[in-house]
Amino acid sequence: MLLRQLAIALPALAMGSPAFADFIGARFGAGMWDHDPSGHIRYQTTNSSHNADLKNDLNLEDDKEGYFYALVEHPVPLIPNIKVMQTNLTSSGSGTINSTFDYGGTTFSQSQPITSELVLDHTDVTLYWQLLDNVVSFDFGLTAKMVDAEATLTSGSDTVNNSFDGIVPMGYLGVGVTPWPGLEFRVEGNALDIGDSSLTDVTARVSYTTSYLLGIEAGYRSLEMELDDLDDVYANMKFDGPFLGVYLDF
């Protein structure tokens, strides 16, 4: 809802008021991420021998899903800029189990058929400051990653469903290089490492903004999540792959 309101309100303000356009810059983008899952997950057991492999046991497949973002930048030094990004992330699959494991008190046996779905939708709200904004740009700040996750495993008459969600505070860094007007190479990422749990979300992209405000971007994104007893979930998962998108830059 916030992203939709920003996407409607800010372009209208920017085009309707010259003073506002000189003061505020905004970008609104959307695209498709082709993510491939790997790693393992277990639920309500500390025994690592019951790890369910995302590929070999749960048979999760890669998928293509959308992302949407809006960002607003301004020249006031002490007030942070803001970026809001929504990412849909669902992997599902069906096949046979490679090795026996326990998930939520239910035993899933080797060679049994299984249908699985893992949802890790998340929204990132980033507040950041720009130390450099020329040929080389450098940003730093904080991100609140709001995760809404759910896993469902079904084999025969047995179905286990569990969900885990929360807000993860993360550090943010972004570095970009603009060798020619409109063309930018950029790497940015969020990271958190607490105890035996960690979360990293890194993106490398190249973008080109035309003289008509329209731009195109492409790159590679990697999301890695290591969980140690988050709502009884233990996991070491990775989702990575290329993406392609377009944006309007005001």
Secondary structure by P-SEA (a helix, b strand, c coil): caaaaaaccaaaaaaacaaaaacccccccccccbbbbbbcccccccccccccccccccbbbbbbbcccbbbbbbccccbbbbbbbbbbbbbbbbbbbcbbbbcccccccccccccccccccbbbbbbbcccccccbbbbbbccbbbbbbbbbbbcccbbbbbbbbbbbbbbbbbbbbbcccccccccccccccccccbbbbbbbbbbbbcccccccccbbbbbbbbbcccccbbbbbbbbbbbbbccccc
